[in-house]
Amino acid sequence: MNTEFIHQLIKQGEGLSIEFKTAQFEIPKSIFETVCAFLNRVGGFVLLGVSDKGEIKGIEQKHIEKIKKELANALNNPQIINPPIYIQPEEIDIDNKNILLLHVYESSQVHNTRGLIFDRNNEGDYNITSNTNLVANLFIRKQSTFTENKIYSYATINELRPDIIQRVRQMAVNRQPGHLWESMTDMELLRSVQLYQTDYSTGKEGLTLACLLLFGKDEVITSVLPFHKTDAICRIQNIDRFDDRDDIRTNLIDSYDRLMRFIEKHLPEKFVLKGDIRISVRNLIFREIIANTLMHREYTNPYPAKLVVGKNIVYAENANKSHGNLQLQPDNFTPFPKNPVIARVFKEIGRADELGSGIRNIYEYFNYYSRQKPIFEEKDIFRCTVFIDENLDSERNNPVNQNFSDVTKDVTKDVGKDVGKDVGKDVGKDVGKEISPIQIQIVEILKIEPNATINDLSEKTGFTKRTIERSLFKLKELELLRRIGGRKHGYWEIL
């Protein structure tokens, strides 16, 4: 976390998801009630070393390591927080004072501290243990929302791959030396991140769906979720079928690696300098897209997840529990953890950052691939679309700051050359004088989705319906596109 973000939290003040604790010398006893309440409600941030009024007091340097260690151990102790939870406090130097930050994710389970169940409202933490209706509603909400917690009581640790568990443990330790997982047995590790659970309403206990998806053997995953797969498809040359395909039906750790390799195989590399470090923009962007596809999928829905690479577009789709049909923007959305247990494991091994950071990271770096902003569609099928502009490299070196329509004038000659390669030199010369990047973008979308409507094209490109209609008319006039069938049930054919 950077100091600007911490200042923003302090400025907001205490509320539903923010709590301050002075804690200059020791762990305040009330912190466990707050952590319990955050776990049971919507998650939040606890700042240790900040007074109730938002004044940064700091923590005595000689006490910081002791407090960090005691906190991590206490939160992983079922006598204090049950089910136990692994949270590593983050030390932050702000205004020359040291504070500790606890980022508590909403849990998919109901937690108690020393036998008492706490919930959260804007006024603070409140004990609901004796209110049977509130407790029952809390259990119902968790069970109906988070299907990753389904318990398979007949599954044992023998159904898991010990090599994947060890690999995940080592990744966490490499990322954070001294990580608690290093000294844990495999079962202790699973319990620490709620991959082995007990349903206190039925007494049923065992490995969860999240555990099997992360670490299960392939045949075990197929048994519990016969429709589980991620389809990676490349359609750059052969748009009717595919140039390359990877049908991925394995655990989420290996799935991530295979999807990243697929992207690396079919997308050009781009680099950016951050300080003195050369960083892969391709990996930055698609790390977020792939992690999101695996972490936030609704796994009980049989809709097959997809990662499709086209000539000028890449999109990912996965089943989703929608919170409304809308397009997400980095400054106007509230992140919601679809599978918080799976997300927590990905975060511990460095394959994901804080909840909501994915969209912000993609927006920060997308312009190395395209002028067109990425699209995030929050529907029953979540879709993330990133556009690829082959002519962008030369334009990025142009010192003149041009808008989209200005750039159109400059690249039509090159576009004519590119199109000419595909449809013949003479046609290319004629088309090159008139075709625009927006028209090329429409064609690339229709190659993958010939049934796309004007509304669909408007949403995916960001242009008005009128602009789309004019572009379609021009493409038909140039005999590059034609409509087969009627407005409702027809489709577009690329000529």
C-alpha positions as CSV (number, residue, x, y, z in Angstrom):
1,M,0.0,0.0,0.0
2,N,1.3,3.5,-0.8
3,T,1.1,6.4,1.7
4,E,-1.4,8.2,-0.5
5,F,-3.9,5.4,-0.2
6,I,-3.4,5.4,3.6
7,H,-4.0,9.1,3.8
8,Q,-7.3,8.6,1.8
9,L,-8.4,5.9,4.3
10,I,-7.7,8.2,7.3
11,K,-9.5,11.1,5.5
12,Q,-12.6,8.9,5.1
13,G,-12.6,8.1,8.8
14,E,-14.0,5.1,10.6
15,G,-17.0,3.4,9.1
16,L,-18.4,0.2,7.8
17,S,-15.0,-1.0,6.4
18,I,-12.4,1.2,8.1
19,E,-11.3,1.0,11.8
20,F,-8.5,2.8,13.7
21,K,-6.6,1.4,16.7
22,T,-4.0,3.4,18.6
23,A,-1.9,0.3,19.6
24,Q,1.4,2.1,20.3
25,F,2.8,-0.6,22.5
26,E,0.6,-3.7,22.2
27,I,-2.3,-5.4,20.4
28,P,-5.6,-3.9,21.5
29,K,-8.0,-6.6,22.7
30,S,-10.9,-5.2,20.7
31,I,-9.0,-5.8,17.4
32,F,-10.3,-9.4,17.2
33,E,-13.9,-8.3,17.5
34,T,-13.2,-5.9,14.6
35,V,-11.5,-8.5,12.5
36,C,-14.4,-11.0,13.2
37,A,-17.0,-8.3,12.2
38,F,-15.1,-7.5,9.0
39,L,-14.9,-11.1,8.1
40,N,-18.6,-11.6,8.6
41,R,-19.7,-8.4,6.8
42,V,-17.9,-6.8,3.8
43,G,-14.2,-6.9,4.9
44,G,-12.2,-3.7,5.5
45,F,-9.0,-2.1,6.7
46,V,-7.7,-1.9,10.3
47,L,-5.0,0.7,10.9
48,L,-2.9,0.2,14.0
49,G,-1.1,3.3,15.2
50,V,-3.9,5.7,14.3
51,S,-6.2,7.2,16.9
52,D,-10.0,7.2,16.7
53,K,-9.9,10.8,15.5
54,G,-7.6,9.9,12.6
55,E,-4.3,11.2,14.2
56,I,-1.2,9.2,13.2
57,K,0.4,8.2,16.5
58,G,2.6,5.5,15.1
59,I,3.8,2.3,16.9
60,E,7.0,2.2,18.9
61,Q,9.7,0.7,16.6
62,K,10.8,-1.8,19.2
63,H,7.3,-3.3,19.5
64,I,6.5,-3.6,15.8
65,E,7.9,-7.1,15.1
66,K,6.5,-8.4,18.3
67,I,3.0,-7.1,17.4
68,K,3.2,-8.4,13.9
69,K,4.1,-11.9,15.0
70,E,1.6,-12.0,17.8
71,L,-1.2,-10.8,15.5
72,A,-0.4,-13.4,12.8
73,N,-0.3,-16.2,15.3
74,A,-3.5,-15.1,17.1
75,L,-5.5,-14.8,13.9
76,N,-4.4,-18.3,13.0
77,N,-5.4,-19.6,16.4
78,P,-9.0,-21.2,16.5
79,Q,-9.2,-20.3,20.2
80,I,-9.2,-16.6,19.3
81,I,-10.7,-16.5,15.7
82,N,-12.7,-19.5,14.6
83,P,-12.5,-20.6,11.8
84,P,-8.9,-19.3,11.9
85,I,-7.7,-16.9,9.2
86,Y,-4.3,-16.1,7.9
87,I,-3.6,-12.3,7.7
88,Q,-0.1,-10.9,7.5
89,P,0.1,-7.3,8.9
90,E,1.8,-4.8,6.6
91,E,4.2,-2.3,8.0
92,I,4.0,1.2,6.5
93,D,6.2,4.2,7.1
94,I,3.9,7.3,6.9
95,D,4.9,10.8,8.0
96,N,8.1,9.3,9.6
97,K,5.9,7.1,11.8
98,N,5.4,3.4,11.6
99,I,1.9,1.9,11.4
100,L,0.5,-1.5,10.7
101,L,-2.2,-2.2,8.2
102,L,-4.5,-5.3,8.3
103,H,-6.5,-5.8,5.1
104,V,-9.4,-8.1,6.0
105,Y,-11.3,-9.7,3.1
106,E,-15.0,-10.6,3.4
107,S,-15.0,-14.3,4.4
108,S,-17.2,-16.9,2.9
109,Q,-17.7,-18.4,6.4
110,V,-19.2,-17.2,9.6
111,H,-16.5,-16.4,12.2
112,N,-16.5,-16.0,15.9
113,T,-14.0,-14.7,18.4
114,R,-13.8,-16.6,21.7
115,G,-17.2,-18.0,21.0
116,L,-18.9,-14.7,20.2
117,I,-20.2,-13.7,16.7
118,F,-19.7,-10.1,15.7
119,D,-21.2,-8.2,12.8
120,R,-20.4,-4.7,11.5
121,N,-22.3,-1.5,10.9
122,N,-21.2,2.1,10.5
123,E,-21.1,2.6,14.3
124,G,-18.7,-0.2,14.9
125,D,-18.7,-3.9,15.9
126,Y,-21.7,-5.4,17.6
127,N,-22.3,-8.8,19.2
128,I,-25.1,-10.8,17.6
129,T,-24.5,-14.1,19.3
130,S,-27.7,-14.1,21.3
131,N,-29.8,-12.9,18.3
132,T,-30.7,-16.1,16.6
133,N,-32.4,-14.4,13.7
134,L,-29.4,-12.3,12.8
135,V,-27.0,-15.3,13.2
136,A,-29.3,-17.5,11.0
137,N,-29.5,-14.8,8.3
138,L,-25.7,-14.4,8.4
139,F,-25.3,-18.2,7.8
140,I,-27.9,-18.1,5.0
141,R,-26.2,-15.2,3.2
142,K,-22.8,-16.8,3.3
143,Q,-24.0,-20.2,2.1
144,S,-26.1,-18.8,-0.7
145,T,-23.4,-16.4,-2.0
146,F,-20.1,-18.4,-1.8
147,T,-20.4,-21.8,-3.5
148,E,-16.6,-22.3,-3.3
149,N,-17.4,-23.5,0.3
150,K,-19.3,-26.6,-0.7
151,I,-17.9,-29.4,1.5
152,Y,-16.9,-32.8,0.1
153,S,-16.7,-34.9,3.3
154,Y,-15.6,-38.0,1.5
155,A,-12.6,-36.3,-0.2
156,T,-9.3,-36.7,1.6
157,I,-5.9,-35.2,1.3
158,N,-5.0,-38.2,-1.0
159,E,-7.3,-36.6,-3.6
160,L,-4.9,-33.6,-3.8
161,R,-1.6,-33.1,-5.5
162,P,1.2,-32.7,-2.9
163,D,3.5,-31.2,-5.5
164,I,1.1,-28.3,-6.2
165,I,0.7,-27.7,-2.4
166,Q,4.4,-27.6,-2.0
167,R,4.8,-25.3,-5.0
168,V,2.3,-22.9,-3.6
169,R,4.0,-23.0,-0.2
170,Q,7.3,-22.2,-1.8
171,M,5.9,-19.4,-3.9
172,A,4.5,-17.7,-0.8
173,V,7.8,-18.1,1.0
174,N,9.8,-16.7,-2.0
175,R,7.4,-13.7,-2.0
176,Q,7.6,-13.2,1.8
177,P,10.5,-14.9,3.6
178,G,9.3,-16.4,6.9
179,H,5.8,-16.9,5.7
180,L,3.8,-19.0,8.2
181,W,3.0,-21.6,5.5
182,E,6.7,-22.6,5.5
183,S,6.4,-24.4,8.9
184,M,2.9,-25.8,8.4
185,T,1.9,-29.3,7.4
186,D,-0.2,-29.6,4.3
187,M,-3.4,-30.0,6.3
188,E,-2.5,-27.0,8.6
189,L,-2.0,-24.9,5.4
190,L,-5.4,-25.9,4.1
191,R,-7.1,-25.1,7.3
192,S,-5.3,-21.7,7.6
193,V,-7.0,-20.5,4.4
194,Q,-10.4,-22.2,5.0
195,L,-9.9,-24.9,2.4
196,Y,-10.9,-27.5,5.0
197,Q,-14.1,-26.4,6.7
198,T,-16.8,-27.4,9.1
199,D,-20.5,-26.6,8.5
200,Y,-21.7,-25.9,12.0
201,S,-25.3,-26.2,11.1
202,T,-25.0,-29.8,9.9
203,G,-21.7,-31.0,11.5
204,K,-20.4,-31.9,8.1
205,E,-16.7,-31.2,7.6
206,G,-14.1,-31.8,4.9
207,L,-12.2,-30.4,1.9
208,T,-14.1,-27.6,0.0
209,L,-14.7,-27.1,-3.6
210,A,-12.1,-24.3,-3.6
211,C,-9.6,-26.7,-2.2
212,L,-10.2,-29.3,-4.9
213,L,-10.1,-26.6,-7.7
214,L,-6.8,-25.3,-6.4
215,F,-5.0,-28.5,-5.6
216,G,-7.1,-31.5,-6.7
217,K,-6.0,-34.2,-9.1
218,D,-7.5,-33.8,-12.6
219,E,-9.8,-36.8,-12.3
220,V,-11.1,-35.6,-8.9
221,I,-11.9,-32.1,-10.4
222,T,-13.7,-33.8,-13.3
223,S,-15.7,-35.9,-10.9
224,V,-17.0,-33.0,-8.8
225,L,-17.3,-30.5,-11.7
226,P,-17.7,-32.5,-15.0
227,F,-18.1,-29.2,-17.0
228,H,-15.0,-27.5,-15.5
229,K,-12.7,-26.1,-18.2
230,T,-11.1,-23.0,-19.7
231,D,-11.0,-22.8,-23.5
232,A,-8.0,-20.8,-24.8
233,I,-8.5,-20.1,-28.5
234,C,-6.4,-18.2,-31.1
235,R,-8.3,-16.9,-34.2
236,I,-5.9,-14.6,-36.1
237,Q,-5.7,-16.4,-39.5
238,N,-8.4,-19.0,-39.4
239,I,-11.4,-17.0,-38.0
240,D,-14.0,-19.7,-38.8
241,R,-12.3,-22.3,-36.5
242,F,-9.0,-21.5,-34.8
243,D,-5.2,-21.3,-35.4
244,D,-4.4,-22.8,-32.0
245,R,-6.4,-24.1,-29.0
246,D,-5.7,-25.3,-25.5
247,D,-8.6,-27.1,-23.7
248,I,-7.6,-26.7,-20.1
249,R,-9.2,-29.0,-17.5
250,T,-6.9,-29.0,-14.6
251,N,-6.3,-27.3,-11.2
252,L,-6.3,-23.5,-11.0
253,I,-2.5,-23.2,-10.4
254,D,-1.6,-25.0,-13.6
255,S,-4.5,-23.4,-15.4
256,Y,-3.0,-20.0,-14.8
257,D,0.4,-21.0,-16.1
258,R,-1.0,-22.6,-19.3
259,L,-3.2,-19.5,-20.0
260,M,-0.2,-17.2,-19.6
261,R,1.9,-19.3,-21.9
262,F,-0.9,-19.2,-24.5
263,I,-0.9,-15.4,-24.3
264,E,2.9,-15.2,-24.5
265,K,2.7,-17.4,-27.6
266,H,0.2,-15.3,-29.6
267,L,0.6,-11.7,-28.4
268,P,3.5,-9.4,-29.1
269,E,5.6,-8.3,-26.2
270,K,5.6,-4.7,-24.9
271,F,7.9,-3.3,-22.3
272,V,7.8,-0.3,-20.0
273,L,10.5,1.2,-17.7
274,K,9.5,1.6,-14.0
275,G,12.4,3.3,-12.5
276,D,15.4,1.3,-13.8
277,I,13.4,-1.9,-14.1
278,R,12.1,-3.2,-17.5
279,I,8.6,-4.6,-17.0
280,S,6.5,-6.7,-19.4
281,V,3.3,-4.8,-20.1
282,R,1.8,-7.9,-21.7
283,N,2.3,-9.9,-18.5
284,L,1.0,-7.0,-16.3
285,I,-2.2,-6.8,-18.3
286,F,-3.0,-10.4,-18.8
287,R,-1.8,-11.5,-15.4
288,E,-4.8,-9.5,-14.1
289,I,-7.3,-10.8,-16.8
290,I,-6.3,-14.4,-16.3
291,A,-6.3,-14.2,-12.5
292,N,-9.7,-12.6,-12.5
293,T,-11.1,-15.3,-14.8
294,L,-9.9,-18.0,-12.4
295,M,-10.6,-16.3,-9.1
296,H,-14.0,-14.7,-9.7
297,R,-15.8,-17.4,-11.7
298,E,-19.1,-18.9,-10.6
299,Y,-17.9,-22.5,-10.8
300,T,-21.3,-24.1,-10.3
301,N,-22.4,-22.6,-13.6
302,P,-21.6,-24.9,-16.6
303,Y,-20.9,-22.0,-19.0
304,P,-17.3,-22.7,-20.3
305,A,-14.8,-20.0,-19.6
306,K,-13.0,-18.6,-22.6
307,L,-9.8,-16.7,-23.4
308,V,-9.9,-15.7,-27.1
309,V,-7.1,-14.0,-29.0
310,G,-8.1,-12.4,-32.3
311,K,-6.2,-10.3,-34.7
312,N,-7.0,-6.9,-33.1
313,I,-8.9,-8.0,-29.9
314,V,-8.5,-10.3,-26.9
315,Y,-11.4,-11.1,-24.6
316,A,-12.1,-13.4,-21.7
317,E,-15.5,-14.6,-20.5
318,N,-16.6,-16.5,-17.5
319,A,-19.8,-17.4,-15.6
320,N,-20.6,-14.8,-13.0
321,K,-23.0,-13.9,-10.2
322,S,-23.9,-10.4,-11.4
323,H,-24.5,-7.5,-9.2
324,G,-26.2,-5.6,-12.0
325,N,-25.7,-5.2,-15.8
326,L,-23.1,-2.5,-16.1
327,Q,-19.8,-1.5,-17.5
328,L,-17.1,-1.2,-14.9
329,Q,-14.7,1.7,-14.7
330,P,-11.7,2.0,-12.3
331,D,-13.2,5.0,-10.6
332,N,-16.9,3.9,-10.3
333,F,-17.1,0.4,-9.1
334,T,-17.1,-1.5,-5.8
335,P,-15.1,-4.7,-6.0
336,F,-17.0,-7.8,-4.7
337,P,-15.1,-11.0,-3.9
338,K,-16.8,-13.8,-5.8
339,N,-14.5,-16.5,-4.3
340,P,-12.6,-14.9,-1.5
341,V,-10.8,-18.1,-0.4
342,I,-9.4,-18.7,-3.9
343,A,-8.6,-15.0,-4.2
344,R,-6.7,-15.1,-0.9
345,V,-4.5,-18.0,-2.1
346,F,-3.7,-16.2,-5.3
347,K,-2.8,-13.1,-3.4
348,E,-0.5,-15.0,-1.0
349,I,1.5,-16.4,-4.0
350,G,1.7,-13.1,-5.8
351,R,-0.7,-13.9,-8.7
352,A,-3.2,-11.2,-7.6
353,D,-3.0,-8.0,-5.7
354,E,-5.6,-6.2,-3.6
355,L,-9.3,-6.7,-4.5
356,G,-10.2,-4.2,-7.3
357,S,-6.6,-3.6,-8.4
358,G,-6.9,-5.6,-11.6
359,I,-9.1,-3.1,-13.4
360,R,-6.9,-0.2,-12.3
361,N,-3.7,-2.0,-13.5
362,I,-5.3,-2.8,-16.9
363,Y,-6.4,0.8,-17.3
364,E,-3.0,2.0,-16.4
365,Y,-1.2,0.0,-19.2
366,F,-3.7,-0.7,-21.9
367,N,-2.5,2.2,-24.1
368,Y,0.6,0.3,-24.9
369,Y,-1.6,-1.9,-27.0
370,S,-4.4,0.3,-28.2
371,R,-6.0,3.7,-28.2
372,Q,-9.3,2.1,-27.4
373,K,-10.1,1.6,-23.7
374,P,-10.7,-1.9,-22.4
375,I,-14.3,-2.9,-21.6
376,F,-15.4,-4.8,-18.5
377,E,-19.0,-6.0,-18.6
378,E,-20.6,-7.1,-15.3
379,K,-23.4,-9.4,-16.4
380,D,-24.3,-13.0,-15.8
381,I,-21.4,-13.7,-18.1
382,F,-18.5,-11.4,-17.1
383,R,-16.5,-10.3,-20.1
384,C,-13.3,-8.4,-20.3
385,T,-12.2,-7.0,-23.7
386,V,-8.8,-5.6,-24.6
387,F,-8.1,-4.2,-28.1
388,I,-4.8,-4.6,-30.0
389,D,-3.7,-1.9,-32.4
390,E,-0.9,-3.1,-34.7
391,N,-0.1,0.5,-35.8
392,L,0.2,1.9,-32.3
393,D,4.0,1.5,-31.9
394,S,4.9,4.1,-34.5
395,E,2.2,6.5,-33.4
396,R,3.4,6.4,-29.7
397,N,6.7,7.8,-30.9
398,N,4.9,10.8,-32.5
399,P,5.4,13.8,-30.1
400,V,2.1,15.3,-31.3
401,N,-0.8,14.5,-29.0
402,Q,-3.6,13.4,-31.4
403,N,-7.1,12.3,-30.6
404,F,-8.7,9.3,-32.3
405,S,-10.1,11.1,-35.3
406,D,-6.8,12.9,-35.9
407,V,-4.9,9.6,-35.9
408,T,-7.4,8.2,-38.4
409,K,-6.1,10.7,-41.0
410,D,-2.5,9.7,-40.4
411,V,-2.8,5.9,-40.5
412,T,-5.1,5.4,-43.5
413,K,-2.2,5.0,-45.9
414,D,-0.6,2.3,-43.8
415,V,-4.0,0.7,-43.3
416,G,-4.3,0.6,-47.1
417,K,-1.0,-1.2,-47.3
418,D,-2.0,-3.7,-44.7
419,V,-5.4,-4.4,-46.2
420,G,-3.8,-4.6,-49.6
421,K,-1.8,-7.6,-48.5
422,D,-5.0,-9.4,-47.7
423,V,-7.3,-8.4,-50.6
424,G,-4.9,-7.5,-53.4
425,K,-2.8,-4.5,-54.3
426,D,-5.3,-2.7,-56.4
427,V,-8.1,-3.1,-53.9
428,G,-5.8,-2.1,-51.1
429,K,-5.0,1.2,-52.8
430,D,-8.6,2.1,-53.1
431,V,-9.6,0.9,-49.7
432,G,-6.6,2.5,-48.1
433,K,-7.9,6.0,-49.0
434,E,-11.1,5.6,-47.2
435,I,-11.1,2.9,-44.5
436,S,-10.6,4.1,-40.9
437,P,-9.4,2.4,-37.7
438,I,-12.9,2.3,-36.3
439,Q,-14.0,0.4,-39.4
440,I,-11.1,-2.0,-39.0
441,Q,-12.1,-2.5,-35.3
442,I,-15.7,-3.3,-36.3
443,V,-14.5,-5.9,-38.8
444,E,-12.3,-7.5,-36.2
445,I,-15.1,-7.8,-33.7
446,L,-17.5,-9.2,-36.3
447,K,-14.9,-11.8,-37.3
448,I,-15.3,-13.2,-33.8
449,E,-18.9,-12.3,-33.2
450,P,-20.8,-12.1,-36.5
451,N,-24.1,-11.9,-34.7
452,A,-23.1,-8.6,-32.9
453,T,-25.8,-5.9,-33.0
454,I,-25.2,-2.2,-33.4
455,N,-25.8,-1.8,-29.6
456,D,-23.1,-4.5,-29.0
457,L,-20.6,-2.8,-31.4
458,S,-21.3,0.6,-29.7
459,E,-20.6,-0.8,-26.3
460,K,-17.4,-2.6,-27.3
461,T,-15.9,0.3,-29.2
462,G,-17.2,3.2,-27.2
463,F,-18.5,5.0,-30.3
464,T,-22.1,6.2,-30.7
465,K,-24.7,4.0,-32.5
466,R,-24.9,6.6,-35.3
467,T,-21.1,6.4,-35.9
468,I,-21.4,2.6,-35.9
469,E,-24.2,2.7,-38.5
470,R,-22.2,5.1,-40.7
471,S,-19.2,2.8,-40.5
472,L,-21.2,-0.3,-41.3
473,F,-22.7,1.5,-44.3
474,K,-19.2,2.5,-45.5
475,L,-17.9,-1.1,-45.1
476,K,-20.8,-2.4,-47.2
477,E,-20.3,0.3,-49.8
478,L,-16.6,-0.8,-50.1
479,E,-17.8,-4.5,-50.4
480,L,-15.9,-5.5,-47.3
481,L,-19.0,-6.5,-45.4
482,R,-22.5,-7.7,-46.1
483,R,-25.6,-8.5,-44.1
484,I,-27.0,-12.1,-44.3
485,G,-30.6,-12.3,-43.1
486,G,-32.7,-9.8,-41.2
487,R,-32.0,-7.4,-38.4
488,K,-33.1,-9.8,-35.6
489,H,-31.8,-13.1,-36.7
490,G,-29.2,-12.3,-39.3
491,Y,-25.4,-12.0,-39.2
492,W,-22.5,-10.2,-40.8
493,E,-20.3,-11.8,-43.4
494,I,-16.8,-10.5,-43.9
495,L,-15.8,-10.3,-47.6
